[in-house]
Amino acid sequence: MLTLQCLREERDRVLDALAKRHIDAIATVDHILELDSARRATQTELDKVLAESNSLSRQIGGLMREGKNAEAEEIKAKTAGLKAETVELKDAMDAAEHELQTLLVSLPNTPCDLVAKGKTPDDNVEVFRSAEPQAAGGAAKPHWDLAKEHDLIDFDLGAKVTGAGFPFYKGKGAKFQRGLVRFFLEKADDAGYTEFIPPHMVNADSGYGTGQLPDKEGQMYHMQEDNLYMIPTAEVPLTNIYRDVVLQVADLPQKICGYTPCFRREAGSYGKDVRGLNRLHQFDKVEIVQVTHPDQSYTTLDTMVEHVKGLLEGLELPYRVLRLCGGDMGFTSAMTYDFEVWSAAQERWLEVSSVSNFETFQANRLKCRFKDEDGKNKFVHTLNGSALALPRIVAALLENHQDDQGIVIPKALVPFVGFDRIGG
């Protein structure tokens, strides 16, 4: 969430940055500043009335002790009027505060200077490509056919038991999935991340803290009776570990990771882009999270990007890295890099990871701060990344490593899955 101080002191910069998202926020920002000014004026008036009321209350006691009951009663009548005025002023303060917070949480994060202005994925900037994708010319089988041929994934059984987007993994398909999770977690451990097994449901405060609520409420599965939400990513419970926490400089950075299933309603998704593993309602993912000193967050972002690159190199997949334009970035992000792998059969790029720096946007909502060398509390920067999301990785591995007999397992993955090929 953007801070009031930021809007007061850097109004024009904020508006220019939000324009990169193709958002005209002039009316909203100016209304926030007007509400803030009115609220502060009301607070000043309230303080004045309370001070006067307290002073009069002290006079009443003195007059009563002196036997001046009539004068005391006159002042009591005046204090009663001041109490009524106090209630009105407090109600006005509460109303202004509620509207102020509602407007503040409606504003997305401001993109950093490197982010390009743009509206659609076509405006994203490609910053790296591992190899030129090779057109298969229709010779490569799509992953949904390979999964059926080798009895790895049962989409129909998932639809029967739950619904579309909830597949069963079986046999070598299940072992392949489990091996990938182990591979990603071991690489995170090697990189210094502490592993957590977090809850798969969170409360509304946690959803608000990382920015899923209220922005993505319709995309989350909600357990209404308990007011709990199924997590859309491990980012939510992992980052909320630091909600209402004050860290010391020596505690930074915090590096944590976790494997969880992820649950997304994906309302409105349809067509060829959701076939097979392309878009699921439940999928597995390993997430990496860092909480850093503001001066280090963009260096940290670069190291997280390199970490994901290393995973994809180990899986021997052709991939590219995109720096997202303002209009394609998530609500909470200041900068995001997307990783896409090449689908040999579908002959298109599939997104498999997003690595983002949120700067202080989440930290403000979480009230996560650190005490600097001068003893002042300042907001940390938070970052996270998929390392990696499994469904499309599995799709790309099946499609890109297929041969006439089956699927060849990348060498780096063999120790984790326990076999070097599927079929043949």
KOLZARO-16319 format. One record per residue (C-alpha): chain; x, y, z. Coordinates in steps of 0.2 Angstrom, whole numbers. Layout:
BEGIN
R   chain       u       v       w
R       A       X       Y       Z
...
END
This chain:
BEGIN
R   chain       u       v       w
R       A       0       0       0
R       A       6      17      -4
R       A       9      28      11
R       A       1      45      14
R       A      18      53      17
R       A      23      47       0
R       A       7      54      -8
R       A      10      71       1
R       A      28      73      -3
R       A      29      64     -20
R       A      12      67     -28
R       A      18      70     -46
R       A      31      56     -46
R       A      17      44     -40
R       A       5      50     -54
R       A      19      48     -67
R       A      23      31     -61
R       A       5      25     -61
R       A       3      31     -78
R       A      15      17     -84
R       A       1       6     -79
R       A     -11      16     -89
R       A     -20      22     -74
R       A     -25      40     -72
R       A     -25      42     -53
R       A     -26      61     -52
R       A     -44      62     -45
R       A     -41      47     -33
R       A     -24      54     -26
R       A     -31      72     -25
R       A     -46      66     -16
R       A     -35      56      -4
R       A     -25      71       0
R       A     -41      82       2
R       A     -47      69      15
R       A     -31      68      24
R       A     -30      87      25
R       A     -48      88      31
R       A     -45      73      44
R       A     -30      82      51
R       A     -40      99      53
R       A     -53      89      62
R       A     -40      81      73
R       A     -34      98      77
R       A     -52     104      81
R       A     -55      88      91
R       A     -39      91     102
R       A     -44     109     105
R       A     -61     103     111
R       A     -54      89     122
R       A     -42     101     130
R       A     -56     114     134
R       A     -67     100     141
R       A     -53      94     152
R       A     -49     111     158
R       A     -67     114     162
R       A     -69      98     171
R       A     -55     103     183
R       A     -63     119     186
R       A     -79     110     191
R       A     -70     101     205
R       A     -63     117     212
R       A     -79     127     212
R       A     -88     112     221
R       A     -75     112     234
R       A     -78     131     236
R       A     -97     129     237
R       A    -100     138     221
R       A    -113     125     215
R       A    -122     137     203
R       A    -106     141     194
R       A    -101     123     194
R       A    -118     118     186
R       A    -116     131     172
R       A     -99     124     167
R       A    -106     106     168
R       A    -119     112     155
R       A    -105     118     144
R       A     -95     102     146
R       A    -110      92     140
R       A    -111     102     124
R       A     -92      99     122
R       A     -95      81     124
R       A    -108      81     110
R       A     -96      90      99
R       A     -82      78     103
R       A     -94      63      97
R       A     -97      72      81
R       A     -79      76      78
R       A     -74      58      82
R       A     -88      51      70
R       A     -81      63      56
R       A     -63      57      59
R       A     -69      39      58
R       A     -78      42      42
R       A     -64      51      34
R       A     -52      37      40
R       A     -63      23      33
R       A     -64      32      16
R       A     -46      36      16
R       A     -41      18      19
R       A     -53      12       6
R       A     -45      23      -7
R       A     -27      19      -2
R       A     -29       1      -4
R       A     -37       3     -21
R       A     -21      11     -28
R       A      -8      -2     -35
R       A      11      -1     -32
R       A      21      12     -42
R       A      32       4     -55
R       A      51       7     -53
R       A      60      18     -66
R       A      66       3     -76
R       A      48      -3     -80
R       A      42       2     -97
R       A      25      10    -100
R       A      14      -2    -109
R       A      -3     -10    -108
R       A      -2     -28    -114
R       A      11     -43    -114
R       A      16     -37    -131
R       A      24     -22    -123
R       A      35     -33    -111
R       A      54     -32    -113
R       A      63     -48    -117
R       A      80     -46    -107
R       A      87     -64    -110
R       A      84     -79    -121
R       A      93     -96    -117
R       A      91    -102    -135
R       A      81    -100    -151
R       A      65    -111    -150
R       A      64    -124    -163
R       A      48    -127    -172
R       A      43    -145    -172
R       A      32    -144    -187
R       A      18    -154    -179
R       A      30    -169    -176
R       A      30    -166    -157
R       A      16    -173    -147
R       A       7    -162    -134
R       A       9    -166    -116
R       A      -9    -171    -113
R       A      -6    -185    -126
R       A      10    -190    -119
R       A       3    -190    -101
R       A     -11    -202    -107
R       A       0    -213    -118
R       A      12    -216    -103
R       A      -1    -216     -90
R       A       6    -201     -80
R       A      -9    -190     -78
R       A     -27    -193     -78
R       A     -37    -177     -82
R       A     -54    -187     -83
R       A     -53    -195     -66
R       A     -49    -178     -59
R       A     -64    -170     -67
R       A     -75    -185     -60
R       A     -69    -183     -42
R       A     -68    -164     -41
R       A     -69    -155     -58
R       A     -59    -148     -72
R       A     -42    -142     -67
R       A     -39    -154     -53
R       A     -29    -169     -62
R       A     -23    -185     -54
R       A      -5    -189     -55
R       A      -1    -207     -55
R       A      14    -219     -56
R       A      29    -211     -64
R       A      19    -195     -66
R       A      17    -194     -47
R       A      36    -198     -44
R       A      40    -186     -58
R       A      30    -172     -49
R       A      38    -177     -32
R       A      55    -177     -39
R       A      54    -160     -46
R       A      48    -153     -29
R       A      63    -161     -21
R       A      75    -154     -34
R       A      68    -136     -32
R       A      69    -137     -13
R       A      86    -144     -13
R       A      92    -130     -24
R       A      84    -117     -13
R       A      92    -125       2
R       A     109    -124      -7
R       A     106    -105     -10
R       A     103    -102       9
R       A      84    -102      10
R       A      76    -109      26
R       A      62    -121      22
R       A      45    -120      29
R       A      29    -131      27
R       A      16    -117      29
R       A      -3    -119      31
R       A     -13    -120      15
R       A     -27    -109      22
R       A     -25     -91      28
R       A     -36     -78      37
R       A     -41     -62      29
R       A     -28     -52      38
R       A     -15     -62      29
R       A     -23     -60      12
R       A     -24     -41      15
R       A      -5     -41      21
R       A       2     -47       4
R       A     -11     -38      -7
R       A     -22     -53     -12
R       A     -37     -45      -3
R       A     -46     -35      -9
R       A     -38     -35     -26
R       A     -40     -54     -30
R       A     -54     -59     -19
R       A     -64     -67     -33
R       A     -49     -78     -38
R       A     -47     -86     -21
R       A     -57    -100     -14
R       A     -66     -94       2
R       A     -71    -105      16
R       A     -86     -94      22
R       A     -90    -103      38
R       A     -73    -100      45
R       A     -68     -85      34
R       A     -52     -93      28
R       A     -45     -93      11
R       A     -36    -107       1
R       A     -19    -100      -3
R       A     -16     -95     -21
R       A       3     -96     -18
R       A      15    -100      -3
R       A      20     -81      -4
R       A       5     -77       6
R       A       8     -88      22
R       A      27     -86      20
R       A      27     -67      19
R       A      15     -65      33
R       A      27     -73      45
R       A      34     -56      46
R       A      17     -47      49
R       A      18     -34      64
R       A      37     -39      66
R       A      51     -27      69
R       A      68     -34      63
R       A      85     -28      67
R       A      97     -23      53
R       A     108     -38      58
R       A      93     -50      54
R       A      92     -44      36
R       A      90     -52      24
R       A      77     -66      28
R       A      78     -80      16
R       A      64     -93      16
R       A      55    -105       5
R       A      41    -117       5
R       A      32    -130      -6
R       A      13    -130      -6
R       A      -1    -134     -17
R       A      -9    -118     -24
R       A     -27    -115     -27
R       A     -35    -103     -40
R       A     -52    -101     -46
R       A     -46     -94     -63
R       A     -63     -88     -66
R       A     -67     -84     -85
R       A     -52     -95     -91
R       A     -57    -106    -106
R       A     -51    -111    -123
R       A     -35    -120    -130
R       A     -24    -110    -118
R       A     -31    -120    -103
R       A     -30    -137    -110
R       A     -20    -150    -101
R       A      -8    -143     -88
R       A      -8    -126     -95
R       A     -20    -119     -82
R       A     -26    -128     -67
R       A     -36    -124     -51
R       A     -24    -134     -40
R       A      -6    -135     -44
R       A      11    -137     -34
R       A      24    -124     -33
R       A      40    -120     -23
R       A      41    -102     -18
R       A      56     -92     -13
R       A      54     -76      -2
R       A      66     -63       4
R       A      64     -49      16
R       A      78     -36      14
R       A      85     -19      18
R       A      79      -6       5
R       A      96      -3      -1
R       A      99     -21      -6
R       A      82     -26     -14
R       A      86     -24     -32
R       A     103     -33     -30
R       A      93     -47     -22
R       A      80     -47     -36
R       A      95     -50     -48
R       A     101     -65     -37
R       A      83     -72     -37
R       A      82     -71     -56
R       A      99     -80     -57
R       A      93     -93     -46
R       A      77     -97     -57
R       A      89     -97     -72
R       A      99    -110     -64
R       A      84    -121     -61
R       A      79    -120     -80
R       A      97    -123     -86
R       A      97    -139     -75
R       A      81    -145     -83
R       A      88    -142    -100
R       A      73    -131    -106
R       A      74    -117    -118
R       A      67    -101    -109
R       A      67     -83    -110
R       A      66     -69     -97
R       A      54     -54     -99
R       A      53     -38     -88
R       A      35     -34     -88
R       A      28     -17     -93
R       A      18      -7     -81
R       A       1     -13     -88
R       A       5     -31     -87
R       A      12     -31     -69
R       A       3     -37     -54
R       A      -6     -25     -42
R       A       8     -26     -28
R       A      23     -26     -39
R       A      36     -13     -42
R       A      46     -24     -54
R       A      43     -41     -61
R       A      52     -53     -72
R       A      43     -67     -80
R       A      51     -83     -85
R       A      43     -93    -100
R       A      48    -110    -107
R       A      46    -115    -125
R       A      32    -128    -128
R       A      38    -139    -142
R       A      21    -146    -147
R       A      11    -131    -144
R       A      24    -120    -152
R       A      22    -106    -139
R       A      30     -99    -123
R       A      22    -104    -107
R       A      25     -94     -91
R       A      32    -104     -77
R       A      39     -91     -65
R       A      37     -73     -59
R       A      50     -65     -48
R       A      45     -48     -41
R       A      51     -34     -30
R       A      37     -26     -20
R       A      48     -13     -12
R       A      38      -6       3
R       A      21     -10      -4
R       A      18     -26       6
R       A      28     -21      21
R       A      17      -6      24
R       A       1     -17      24
R       A      10     -30      34
R       A      18     -17      46
R       A      35     -26      44
R       A      49     -14      48
R       A      67     -15      53
R       A      76      -4      66
R       A      90       6      57
R       A     107      11      64
R       A      99      27      71
R       A      86      17      81
R       A      72      22      69
R       A      59      10      62
R       A      58       9      43
R       A      49      -2      31
R       A      58     -17      24
R       A      57     -22       6
R       A      49     -39       1
R       A      52     -50     -14
R       A      46     -67     -20
R       A      48     -79     -34
R       A      41     -95     -41
R       A      56    -108     -41
R       A      46    -116     -49
R       A      28    -119     -53
R       A      26    -137     -58
R       A      12    -139     -71
R       A      19    -130     -86
R       A      37    -136     -81
R       A      30    -154     -82
R       A      21    -149     -99
R       A      38    -142    -106
R       A      48    -157    -100
R       A      37    -169    -108
R       A      36    -160    -124
R       A      54    -154    -126
R       A      62    -171    -120
R       A      52    -183    -130
R       A      59    -195    -142
R       A      52    -210    -152
R       A      51    -221    -137
R       A      46    -209    -123
R       A      53    -195    -113
R       A      71    -193    -108
R       A      74    -186     -90
R       A      87    -172     -88
R       A     103    -178     -80
R       A     101    -166     -66
R       A      84    -173     -61
R       A      88    -191     -62
R       A      94    -193     -44
R       A      77    -185     -38
R       A      65    -195     -48
R       A      74    -212     -48
R       A      73    -215     -67
R       A      81    -209     -82
R       A      67    -210     -94
R       A      48    -213     -96
R       A      44    -226    -109
R       A      55    -236    -121
END
